[in-house]
Amino acid sequence: MSWRTSGYSTGVRCQRYPGGRYQGKWLGLQPHGFGVKQTSSGLVYEGHWQKGQRHGKGTLRRKELDGRTERIYVGQWREDKRSGEGKQFYPDGSVYFGQWLADQRSGQGILWQADGGIYVGEWLLDKMHGKGLLFTPSGNRYVGQFEGGCKSGSGVYYHGSNGQRIQRGFWSNDICITSLLSLPPKANI
């Protein structure tokens, strides 16, 4: 039996299936190469495939009922998961750009929060973890260690947008355990 009579084909084609469709390159019975897959729920992936899985560079977006398109993720994929460098757009308006591993933020990254806060630093298992810098919406900032998404370890907290008070200390689960607070010197008039 040849591959032509067995339903096994290689090349470019459009395939409809229950719940969506795929248009692009195939290898055997699986998407392989560049293609676009759209589900009935409105999710659209446009990018590279390997043996039926998102693999390489690609964009995931959602088509809304009113015709708008909303980006969800732009970046690298490995074995159907976000892996490598990519940019995630969250429904609340927050944006993350950085490294991913198996669908979790891991490595170096920046998170711009919808409330105006910014975190720049290390991530592990989708949480701030390691060395980082956190800017709060009120203008305060923390430079130091994070663990499991919280300030944990040694760090410096600058109160006020101009660092009017500087707090050096040790944190555990976002709570300052011990610290030394210093005030800036008064200006001579």
Secondary structure by P-SEA (a helix, b strand, c coil): cccccccccccbbbbbcccccccccccccccccccccccccccccbbbbccccccccbbbbbbccccbbbbccbbbbccccccccbbbbcccbbbbbbbbccccccccccccccccbbbbbbbccccccccbbbbccccbbbbbbbccccccccbbbbccccccbbbbcccccccccbbbbbbcccccc
